[in-house]
């Protein structure tokens, strides 16, 4: 469960960064 939580957090962080980059572009 902890691994899944960490994995989800990492995906969210990357997704947020990508979304922001796309928004700026």
C-alpha positions as CSV (number, residue, x, y, z in Angstrom):
1,X,0.0,0.0,0.0
2,X,2.8,2.4,0.9
3,X,4.6,1.6,-2.4
4,X,1.3,2.3,-4.3
5,X,0.8,5.6,-2.5
6,X,4.4,6.7,-3.2
7,X,4.0,5.7,-6.9
8,X,0.7,7.6,-7.2
9,X,2.3,10.7,-5.6
10,X,5.2,10.5,-8.1
11,X,2.8,10.2,-11.0
12,X,0.8,13.2,-9.7
13,X,3.9,15.3,-9.3
14,X,5.1,14.5,-12.8
15,X,1.6,14.9,-14.3
16,X,1.2,18.3,-12.6
17,X,4.6,19.4,-13.9
18,X,3.8,18.3,-17.4
19,X,0.4,19.9,-17.3
20,X,1.9,23.2,-16.1
21,X,4.6,23.0,-18.8
22,X,1.9,22.4,-21.4
23,X,-0.1,25.3,-20.1
24,X,2.8,27.7,-20.3
25,X,3.6,26.5,-23.8
